[in-house]
Amino acid sequence: MSAVFDQPSLPQRIWPLFGGFDWPLIFLLLALSSIGLLAMYSSGYDHGTRFYDHGRNMLLAAGILFMVAQIPPQRLMLLALPMYALGVALLVAVALFGITKKGATRWLNVGVVIQPSELMKIAMPLMLAWWFQKREGQLSALEFVVAGVLLMIPVGLIMKQPDLGTALLVMAAGLSVIFFAGLPWKLVAPPVLLGVVGIALVVWFEPRLCADGVRWPVLHDYQQQRICTLLDPTRDPLGKGFHIIQGMIAIGSGGVWGKGFMAGTQTHLEFIPERTTDFIFAAFSEEFGLVGNLTLITCYVLLVWRALVIAARASTLFGRLMAGAVAMIFFTYAFVNMGMVSGILPVVGVPLPFISYGGTAMTTLGLALGVLMSVARAQHQTEQDPPESMQSTL
């Protein structure tokens, strides 16, 4: 009889909280976090407490991941509409009462200073996944049009701030949900083709388009300058082109094996601007070379692949769309950051996941990974539980 009243041990009580976790995903996150701490120690050791703050931000993101992973996807769906409505309301408040810094109005004082656009990186795919889940089996062109409107409202408000980098990330997350929901290729191909033609025309007519006094419609002046600087960084080598030129020099000087940990001259002689945030990939490349870059890129590729595997195995449309959106979020973060540092994309202020310094971005990544882990746990529990018909026979 005493065995009936035996209390489970502490490990036995805690283990169910970790049950169903996707351990390949955990391993990849630990690998990326280790690389991030290594890179931050070298590039930020003389930047006050940035290394320790980076570690603290990682622990905060891990805590958010763990807590969100405990919430079933069905309950996450209930948060979609309130989060989206709150995010749009805060973006409108930023436009009306926001704090302006360096010519951009992106922040709001609600007792503490916040950047509401960060919320939309998760709220946007949640909202669209909820929208398509509610209309599963009866999707028509109208549903995709409404989804496009839901996406363009926050993207337009964010671009007005202006914040091209965050707008790009929110749009990528939203478009991935719309695409994975079954958007026909005949609707995907025309804008892609139009974009390719537009890029080709800009490159071809670059001398005329980037001449002094020429102003492009739609884009802000600083956005036009970033594109022109991308096409020809030597146009202003000590000004707007300095970031790109120094980033390419650092990446190239790393060679195959790199200069060694803490031995990057471009980094430690402070030729690389923003070496702990947007341009930390250049500092990492200089010290760890092509081998280090391939290792880092492999980790990102495997992370995106694992997220897509979780999406493919998800038992609900909502789970598939959210897991697919998280995969696209990480792909966009990594691709855009590496592209802008190496000079193939404009500098838009997108951090490198787990490597760049920044508490807000790290919190957003932790939230996204928590949603992904929640989807993985739900699928694991579905596979472990016998069907209802089998339970009735038992």
C-alpha positions in Angstrom: 0.0 0.0 0.0 2.9 2.4 0.7 3.8 2.4 -3.0 0.5 3.9 -3.8 1.3 7.0 -1.7 4.9 7.3 -2.8 5.6 10.8 -4.1 7.4 11.1 -7.5 10.9 12.5 -7.4 11.8 16.0 -8.5 13.2 14.8 -11.8 10.0 12.7 -12.4 7.9 15.8 -11.9 10.0 18.1 -14.0 10.6 15.7 -17.0 7.1 16.0 -18.4 7.7 19.7 -18.9 10.4 18.7 -21.4 8.5 15.8 -22.9 8.1 16.1 -26.7 10.8 18.7 -27.1 12.5 18.4 -30.5 16.1 17.5 -29.5 17.7 18.0 -32.9 16.4 21.6 -32.8 17.7 22.1 -29.2 21.1 20.8 -30.3 21.2 23.3 -33.2 20.2 26.2 -30.9 23.0 25.3 -28.5 25.5 25.2 -31.3 24.4 28.6 -32.6 24.4 30.1 -29.1 27.9 28.8 -28.5 29.1 30.4 -31.7 27.3 33.6 -30.8 29.0 33.8 -27.3 32.4 33.1 -28.9 31.9 35.9 -31.5 30.5 38.4 -29.0 33.4 37.8 -26.6 35.9 38.7 -29.3 34.1 41.6 -30.9 32.5 43.1 -27.8 35.0 42.4 -24.9 35.9 46.1 -24.9 32.3 47.3 -25.2 31.5 47.4 -21.5 29.2 44.5 -20.4 28.0 43.5 -23.9 29.3 39.9 -23.6 27.5 39.4 -20.3 24.4 41.1 -21.5 24.4 38.9 -24.6 24.5 35.8 -22.4 21.7 37.2 -20.3 19.6 37.9 -23.4 20.1 34.3 -24.5 18.9 33.0 -21.1 15.9 35.3 -21.3 15.1 34.0 -24.8 15.5 30.4 -23.5 13.0 31.1 -20.7 10.5 32.5 -23.2 11.0 29.5 -25.5 10.4 27.1 -22.6 7.2 28.9 -21.4 5.7 29.3 -24.8 6.5 25.6 -25.7 4.1 24.6 -22.8 1.2 26.3 -24.5 -0.7 24.0 -27.0 -1.1 25.4 -30.5 -4.8 25.5 -30.0 -4.4 28.1 -27.2 -1.8 30.0 -29.2 -4.5 30.5 -31.9 -6.6 32.3 -29.3 -3.8 34.9 -29.0 -3.6 35.7 -32.7 -6.4 38.2 -33.1 -5.7 40.1 -29.8 -1.9 40.3 -30.6 -2.5 41.5 -34.1 -5.1 44.2 -32.9 -2.7 45.3 -30.2 0.2 45.5 -32.5 -1.7 47.6 -35.1 -3.0 49.9 -32.4 0.5 50.4 -31.1 1.8 51.1 -34.6 -0.9 53.8 -35.0 0.0 55.2 -31.7 3.7 55.4 -32.8 2.6 57.4 -35.9 0.7 59.8 -33.7 2.7 60.0 -30.5 6.0 58.2 -31.2 9.5 59.0 -30.1 11.8 60.2 -32.9 15.5 59.3 -32.9 17.9 59.9 -35.8 15.1 60.8 -38.1 13.0 57.7 -37.5 9.8 57.5 -35.3 9.8 53.8 -34.2 9.4 53.9 -30.4 6.6 54.5 -27.9 6.7 55.5 -24.3 4.2 53.5 -22.2 6.1 53.8 -19.0 9.0 52.1 -20.6 10.2 52.7 -24.2 9.1 49.9 -26.6 9.3 49.3 -30.3 5.9 47.9 -31.3 7.0 46.8 -34.8 9.0 43.9 -33.1 5.7 42.5 -31.9 4.4 42.2 -35.5 7.2 39.8 -36.4 5.2 37.1 -34.5 1.7 38.6 -34.4 1.6 38.8 -38.2 2.2 35.1 -39.0 0.0 34.1 -36.0 -2.9 36.2 -37.4 -2.6 34.9 -40.9 -2.2 31.3 -39.7 -5.4 31.8 -37.6 -7.2 33.3 -40.6 -6.4 30.3 -42.9 -7.1 27.7 -40.2 -10.6 29.2 -39.7 -11.2 28.8 -43.5 -9.6 25.5 -44.1 -11.2 23.6 -46.9 -13.0 26.6 -48.3 -10.1 28.8 -49.5 -10.8 31.0 -52.5 -9.2 34.1 -54.0 -11.1 36.3 -51.6 -9.4 34.7 -48.6 -5.9 35.4 -50.1 -6.9 39.0 -50.9 -8.1 39.6 -47.3 -4.8 38.0 -46.0 -2.9 40.4 -48.3 -4.8 43.4 -46.8 -4.1 42.1 -43.2 -0.4 42.0 -44.1 -0.1 45.3 -45.8 -1.7 47.3 -43.0 1.2 46.8 -40.5 3.9 46.7 -43.2 2.7 50.1 -44.5 2.7 51.6 -40.9 6.2 50.2 -40.3 7.6 51.5 -43.6 6.2 55.0 -42.7 8.3 55.1 -39.6 10.6 54.5 -41.6 12.0 51.0 -40.8 12.8 49.1 -44.0 14.5 46.2 -42.2 11.7 45.3 -39.8 9.1 45.9 -42.6 11.0 43.4 -44.7 11.0 40.8 -41.9 7.3 41.2 -41.2 6.5 41.0 -44.9 8.6 37.8 -45.3 6.9 36.1 -42.3 3.4 37.1 -43.6 4.1 36.1 -47.3 5.5 32.7 -46.2 2.2 32.0 -44.4 0.2 33.0 -47.5 2.4 30.9 -49.7 2.3 27.8 -47.5 -1.5 28.2 -47.3 -1.7 27.3 -51.0 -1.2 30.5 -53.0 -1.3 29.5 -56.7 2.0 29.9 -58.6 0.3 31.9 -61.3 -0.1 34.6 -58.6 3.4 34.2 -57.3 5.3 34.3 -60.6 4.2 37.8 -61.9 5.5 39.9 -58.9 8.7 37.8 -58.8 9.3 38.4 -62.5 8.5 42.1 -62.1 10.9 42.3 -59.2 13.7 40.7 -61.3 13.1 43.0 -64.2 13.0 46.0 -61.8 16.4 45.1 -60.3 17.9 44.6 -63.7 16.7 48.0 -64.9 18.1 49.7 -61.7 21.5 48.1 -62.2 21.5 48.9 -66.0 20.6 52.6 -65.5 22.5 53.0 -62.2 24.6 56.0 -63.3 21.5 58.0 -64.2 19.3 56.9 -61.4 22.0 57.6 -58.7 23.1 60.9 -60.2 23.0 64.0 -57.9 19.6 65.6 -57.7 17.7 62.5 -58.9 14.9 61.5 -56.5 13.1 58.1 -56.7 9.3 57.9 -56.1 8.0 55.9 -53.1 11.4 55.5 -51.4 12.8 57.8 -48.7 16.1 59.5 -49.4 18.1 57.3 -47.1 16.6 54.2 -48.7 17.6 55.5 -52.2 21.1 56.2 -50.9 21.5 52.7 -49.5 20.6 51.1 -52.9 23.0 53.5 -54.8 25.7 52.8 -52.2 25.2 49.0 -52.7 25.6 49.4 -56.5 28.8 51.4 -56.1 30.2 51.6 -52.6 33.2 53.6 -53.9 30.8 56.5 -54.6 31.3 57.6 -51.0 34.1 55.4 -49.5 34.5 57.4 -46.3 30.8 58.0 -45.8 27.8 55.9 -46.8 30.0 53.3 -48.5 32.3 52.8 -45.5 30.3 50.1 -43.9 30.1 47.9 -47.0 33.7 48.4 -48.0 35.1 47.5 -44.5 32.8 44.5 -44.2 34.0 43.1 -47.5 37.7 43.8 -46.6 37.2 41.9 -43.2 35.5 38.9 -44.9 38.1 38.7 -47.6 41.1 39.1 -45.2 39.9 36.1 -43.1 40.9 33.7 -45.9 40.1 30.0 -45.5 41.0 29.5 -41.8 40.7 33.0 -40.5 43.2 35.1 -38.5 42.4 33.4 -35.2 40.2 34.1 -32.2 40.8 37.6 -30.9 43.3 38.3 -33.7 41.1 40.2 -36.2 42.8 43.4 -37.1 39.9 45.0 -38.9 37.7 44.2 -35.9 40.0 45.3 -33.0 41.4 48.4 -34.8 37.7 49.4 -35.1 37.6 49.6 -38.9 34.3 47.6 -38.8 31.4 49.8 -37.7 28.7 48.2 -35.5 30.9 45.2 -35.0 28.7 43.7 -32.2 25.4 44.2 -33.9 24.6 44.4 -37.6 28.2 43.8 -38.8 29.3 41.1 -36.4 29.3 38.6 -39.3 32.3 40.5 -40.8 34.2 40.3 -37.5 33.4 36.6 -37.2 34.5 36.0 -40.8 37.8 37.7 -40.3 38.7 35.6 -37.3 37.3 32.2 -38.4 37.5 32.5 -42.1 35.7 30.4 -44.7 35.6 27.3 -42.5 33.9 29.2 -39.7 31.4 30.8 -42.2 30.5 27.4 -43.6 30.0 26.0 -40.1 27.7 28.9 -39.2 25.8 28.7 -42.5 25.4 24.9 -42.1 23.8 25.5 -38.6 21.3 28.0 -40.1 20.5 25.7 -43.0 19.9 22.8 -40.7 17.8 25.0 -38.4 15.5 26.1 -41.3 15.4 22.4 -42.5 14.4 21.2 -39.1 11.6 23.8 -38.9 10.3 22.7 -42.2 10.3 19.1 -41.1 8.3 20.1 -38.0 5.9 22.0 -40.4 5.5 18.9 -42.6 4.7 16.7 -39.6 2.2 19.1 -37.9 -1.3 17.7 -37.5 -3.1 21.0 -38.1 -3.0 23.7 -40.8 -2.3 26.3 -38.1 0.8 24.3 -36.9 2.1 23.8 -40.5 1.7 27.5 -41.3 3.4 28.8 -38.1 6.3 26.3 -38.3 6.8 27.3 -41.9 6.7 31.0 -41.0 9.3 30.5 -38.3 11.6 28.7 -40.9 11.2 31.7 -43.2 11.9 34.2 -40.4 15.2 32.6 -39.6 16.1 32.3 -43.3 15.3 35.9 -43.9 17.3 37.1 -40.8 20.4 35.1 -41.8 20.3 35.7 -45.5 19.6 39.5 -45.3 22.3 40.1 -42.6 25.0 38.1 -44.4 24.0 39.6 -47.7 24.2 43.2 -46.5 27.5 42.7 -44.8 29.1 41.0 -47.9 27.8 43.7 -50.2 25.0 41.9 -52.2 22.1 43.5 -50.4 21.4 47.0 -49.1 22.2 47.8 -45.4 18.8 47.6 -43.7 19.7 46.9 -40.0 18.8 43.3 -39.7 20.6 41.3 -36.9 22.2 37.9 -37.3 20.2 35.4 -35.2 21.9 34.5 -31.9 25.1 36.2 -33.0 24.2 40.0 -33.0 23.8 41.9 -29.8 20.3 43.0 -29.1 17.7 42.1 -26.4 14.6 42.9 -28.4 15.6 40.7 -31.4 16.7 37.9 -29.1 13.3 38.0 -27.3 11.5 37.8 -30.6 13.6 34.8 -31.7 12.8 33.1 -28.4 9.1 33.6 -28.9 9.3 32.3 -32.4 11.2 29.2 -31.4 8.7 28.7 -28.5 5.9 28.6 -31.1 7.9 26.1 -33.2 8.6 23.9 -30.2 4.9 24.0 -29.2 4.0 22.7 -32.7 6.6 19.9 -32.4 5.4 18.9 -28.9 1.8 18.8 -30.1 2.7 16.4 -32.9 4.8 14.3 -30.6 1.9 13.9 -28.2 -0.4 13.0 -31.1 1.9 10.2 -32.1 2.2 8.9 -28.6 -1.5 8.9 -27.7 -3.5 6.0 -29.3 -6.5 6.9 -31.4 -9.9 7.2 -29.7 -11.1 4.0 -31.3 -8.2 2.1 -29.9 -8.6 3.7 -26.5 -12.3 2.6 -26.4 -11.3 -1.0 -27.1 -8.7 -0.9 -24.3 
